[in-house]
Structure formats: C-alpha cells, structure tokens
Amino acid sequence: MQKKSSLMKKLKKYWPFYFLALPGLIYFFINNYIPMGGLILAFEKYTVSGGIFGSKKIGFQNFKFLFSNADAWIMTRNTLLYNIVFILLGLVISILTAYFLHELKSNMSRKFYQTVILFPSLLSIIIVSYLANALLAGDTGFINNHILLPLGLEPISFYSEKKWWPFILVFVHFWQMTGTSCILYLANMSAIDPSLYEAASMDGATRWQSFFNITIPCLVPTIITLTILAVGKIFNSDFGLFYQVPMNSGAIIDVTQTIDTYVYRGLMNTANLGMSAAACFYQSVVGFCLVMITNSMVRRISSENAMF
Amino acid sequence: MAEVKLVNIKKVYPYVSGEEKKKNKKKSADEPEKKKVNLQITDEGVVAVQAFNLDIKDKEFIVLVGPSGCGKSTTLRMVAGLEEISDGELYIDGKLMNDVAPKDRDIAMVFQNYALYPHMTVYDNMAFSLKLRHTPKDEIDKKVREAAEILDITQYLERKPKALSGGQRQRVAIGRAIVRAPKVMLMDEPLSNLDAKLRNEMRAEIIKLRQRINTTFMYVTHDQTEAMTLGDRIVIMKDGYIQQIGTPQEVFNHPANLFVAGFIGMPVMNFFDAELKREGDKFFVEVGGIKVELAPEKEARLLKNNVQSQPVTLGVRPEHTDVAEQGIASTVEVAEMMGSSVHLHLNADGKDVIVIVPTIDMKGSYKQGDTVHFTFDGKVAHVFSKETDKNLEF
C-alpha cells in the first residue's frame, strides 16, 4: 500500500518527465514486447488456418529439427567464429581508427577521413554486394581482369572457391562498419580530459605510452559495455553480409551459412514459421544468457565496469 | 633546482581556417567600422604573450598573477613545453629548451584540475613517472612513500582519485610532481578549485613544501593573496604583457602603473582625479580641496624624472586613508564591521572611496548618511600620469 502511494506520489510529482518518456515506452511496447508473444510459434506446427494461437502444439519438435539438421554444426560454427572475429578484430580496428582520427590536428583532415570511413556504412548491402561482385566476378571482375591477368596469374573463381570467403566477408564487414563502430570510441576519446595527456607527457610518456596508459584505460567502460552487447548478439549475424555479398552462391555455403541465412533459406523453401521462430528464440535465449554470464564475470573482476 | 630564463617570449595563436576570412570580410559601405578593442587580436592571430623577459634565479619562487586571459597560464605552459613558443628563447639551466620535449625538460607541473589518472590508485599516480623512467621498484616505493609522508597522504595510497576530497587530490597532484625531484616545479592555479578554508591551509602547506623540497617554483594564480604570500617575486601581467616584476612589498608599495595599483591590494586602491603641483623642488597633490605635500623620497624620484605640474590620477590605499577632523568631505554609504577594523564605503563628490578604520581608533559608530572627512599622508600617495597610466615616480 505504501509502495503504491509512493509510486502515485512520484507520478504526480514527475508527471512531465513520464509524459516525455511515454512515446518511447509506447514504441518499445509495440515494437519489442508485443512481438514476444510470437515466440509461441516456436512450439507449434503453424498453419495459416490455425493462426498463432490455434495451431497444433508440438513441444520442442522445431528445436529438434533445427539441431538434428546436418547444417546445424556448420551454421553454428560460422555464426560463432565470424562473430568472435568481428568482436575481437573489431575492437582493435575501431579503437585504432578512432585514435588515428582523434590524433589528427587539422579539423579539415579529420572531417575528410571521418566522412571517407563513414561513407560505406551509408551504402545499402545490395550496393555493397554488387561492388564486391564488380571486384570479384570471374569474367568481368576487376581483380581478375586488371590485376591477376596482367601479372600473368591464373584468374580466381571467387564465387566457387570457399577458401577466400572468410577473408572477403571479414574485409567487407570492417570496410562497411568501421566508420560507425569507431564513432563511439572517438566520442569517448574526445571526452577524455586533455590535461591527462599533458600530465602524462610531463611524466615522460611517449604517445604510445599515453595511448596504453591513458586512452585505453579510459575507454575500458565503453569497451566492456560494447563487448557485452556484442556477446549478446553472438548467435545473430548480418544477414545482408552473409547472403547478399556471396550472391547466395551454393558452392561456398559451407563458409557463408549462418543461423540467420539458414532460417531464411528454410523459410523460403519450406515456409516453416515454427522452425524460424525456434531459431530466433534460441538466439535470444543464448544471447541473454551470454550477456548475464559476461556481465557477472566483469562484475567479479572490476565491479565498477559492469553494466548492472 | 635550476635557473630559468625567458627572453623576449611571444605566443601567437594563428587564426584557424575560416576565422581569417570572417575577419577580412569586406564590410558594406553603410556598416560602421568597429574599433579594435582588444589589442591582443592582430593580423597574425591572437597574441597571448609578448615581450616576456624574466630571469628566475635558482630556487626562487616566482608567481605569475593577473586577470583571466592575461597570458600567465600560456607562459607557464610554454615553459612546460605544452605550448609551442612562437618567438623568443627559453633557457633552463643555461640550455635552450624551445624545441625540447616536455619529458626531457626535467620539470614537473601541478594542474588546476589535478589531472590525476582516474584509473590508477594514488600510489600508481605518484609512481607513474618513475615507472616510465625504469626506476627500480624498491626505489619507486621509497620515493612514493617519502612524498606521501611529506604530504600526509600515506593512508590514501591504495585509493583511487574519485575516493578522495579536493584537498587530498591536490596533495596527490603535488606528490606526483615532487616524487621525481624536478629541476623546476610549475603550478597552474593549483588551489583555485578548493574552498576558501582549504585554500588557506594548502597555501601554508605549499610554503612548508617549498622549504622542504627547495627547488625553483613557477606558480600561476589570479589570486593576489596567494601571489603576495607565496612569491619571492611577483610578475603581474595584463593583455599578454608584463606590467611589473618585483617583490610583494615592492609591487604593493610602488605600483608601476594604474593597473598594478588597482590589481594588488584588497580592498582596491582608491583613485581620485587630482592636480600635481610643482613648486620648485617640492611636489603637492591637490584633491577635494586639500593640498598634501609628497614625501621627500617621492619628490626626489619625480624630480629625477623631471615631472612638471599636471593633472594626475592619485592613488591611495584604503588602509593608508585616515578619517580626520578636516579633509575631503564624504558621506557614509556602508560601514562593514570586519572585526579588527571597519571598512567605510564613502561617497566623496560622486566618487566611491573605501577607508579602513581600525576599531581600536574608533570614537563611535558610523551610520549611513554620516558626514566623514578623510585625508592621507604624502608618503603613501601614488601619482599616475593621466595619459599613460604610468606611475610618475618610475
């Protein structure tokens, strides 16, 4: 009763703030919470006539189908490994890019390079896939026609040789995403008190010593937060990158198949909504567990840097 | 311990792209031309410091003082190597330091906002510079603990800066600076973030510290009390120029110009429009119907400068102004009881005047609207040129 009255008091006192928060809350409710009801599909054999609530309940059958499939290991391995590379390498690339941009003295140069780095992230993945195709295509691709052949080397059939694709996909990912991922680090670096660097230079630190002793420790809270969030999505993948960039080529599916592309292909071929919902449910649950585990690990090591 | 010599130092911040264009933008014919009000803005950029010449002796405590934007911090940062010197030469121990990196100048600096590394403990903050110099661990430990002992922060060595109060952080910042026994210690308004009580305490601590570590100090402040109490010599700056260099006593008793006279001393010096009269070898000032003869040593200096009769700005400090039976007539506006004295805020013919009356000399109390006469002695009157604002004795 007391709790209720204090909540009412708060609502009365801060109603303008709650009012301001209302559109955001409504958005979250409609966009993030109502669709959660759809998870029930993961436990049903969905039929259009039965609808979401009237279809036959089949327990964990959809999950069984998902994991008993021969591709289960490949898609899980690919999703995990690509994400681990994206998280680890992304951390290094984003921080270094942000640091180099931050170190530029000229505002003009900084704006120029930032725009150049950010531009690819504004491109649709379809355009990116055709840009990649323009480079990699067997007959008309730039690499084969203008680099390998003039050098007297054998042309490469990129879309049928899977050994190249882990590198191509990682390169395309960083080419496209570094601009956006370095922005947060750049903003954080700009917020570091410049007198810390001055004090370090008076103490005898070189630029790299300042980077490792001032910049990185000051970025640790951001690094941890972003890493925990990324770990939470470790079973998700960038559908466009893994489906569009390889041009849905069947020959290289062993290295481009991820859970998301598998679900999409499954949906296209069998229209099995239950299996797709099961895959998404699995991604969410595992992601949630990983966030909790990572956060509790961070809290044990350095409680001040934990998210909650 | 080192001598520091600054020769004709100048600092110009060039315009960044766009600013110059804006500045040079052609004005329309009907737009009135604005007068340049800030002398520091020139065609080459914003001049922060110019014609700065100073010889700092070994183990001397020099205080740079002046209002905001006068160039005192810029000068200190040029000595530190944090700002490039646009022109002139900087010598530390006889070596030209213009192009030497901060870490190779063997100087330490205490920053206004402490600049403690937030992720390091107090111990690590203090040990950082020694670690970078690959000092053996046991020696680092010995030096850090010695410095902590001096500053009474031993009990906080394992804490992080955010768990310390402002005063404790300031001590850590000083500790970090003294731990490697620098040749020159630079302090950039180190007490300005502290409250009044703590500032007084820390001021006394710095005086004690100076006696213990015995090195050359350059200290920047805008607080004249700090400048007067800490400095062996004070450098008073305005608009990037040195206005006067002298001991606290010298700048207080013999201000070089109107700015120094007004800046040093609290409450500020009273200024009057007066007439300086020369009668042979004697000099008098006439103000508010009274005529006061200047002291012989002042007359000698005016004579030496061949000063003639002229309208002047007369300056007399509130503590040198006396309430008397006869003198300049004024009315009491406010009487502030300060304990040992009363600060009388008077209105003398439209001019605000402050007179400090020791309570021991008071015959009664002062009320708003009371008529009071005040006078002054010829020994404590300062006469400034109306044209140049310079003290005519200089």
Chai-1 contact restraints between the chains, C-beta under 6 A:
chainA,res_idxA,chainB,res_idxB,connection_type,confidence,min_distance_angstrom,max_distance_angstrom,comment,restraint_id
A,S195,B,F111,contact,1.0,0.0,6.0,A-B,restraint_1
A,S195,B,N113,contact,1.0,0.0,6.0,A-B,restraint_2
A,S195,B,A115,contact,1.0,0.0,6.0,A-B,restraint_3
A,L196,B,A115,contact,1.0,0.0,6.0,A-B,restraint_4
A,E198,B,L82,contact,1.0,0.0,6.0,A-B,restraint_5
A,A199,B,A115,contact,1.0,0.0,6.0,A-B,restraint_6
A,S201,B,P102,contact,1.0,0.0,6.0,A-B,restraint_7
A,M202,B,P102,contact,1.0,0.0,6.0,A-B,restraint_8
A,M202,B,M109,contact,1.0,0.0,6.0,A-B,restraint_9
A,D203,B,F128,contact,1.0,0.0,6.0,A-B,restraint_10
A,D203,B,S129,contact,1.0,0.0,6.0,A-B,restraint_11
A,G204,B,K103,contact,1.0,0.0,6.0,A-B,restraint_12
A,G204,B,S129,contact,1.0,0.0,6.0,A-B,restraint_13
A,G204,B,L132,contact,1.0,0.0,6.0,A-B,restraint_14
A,G204,B,R133,contact,1.0,0.0,6.0,A-B,restraint_15
A,A205,B,L132,contact,1.0,0.0,6.0,A-B,restraint_16
A,P217,B,H119,contact,1.0,0.0,6.0,A-B,restraint_17
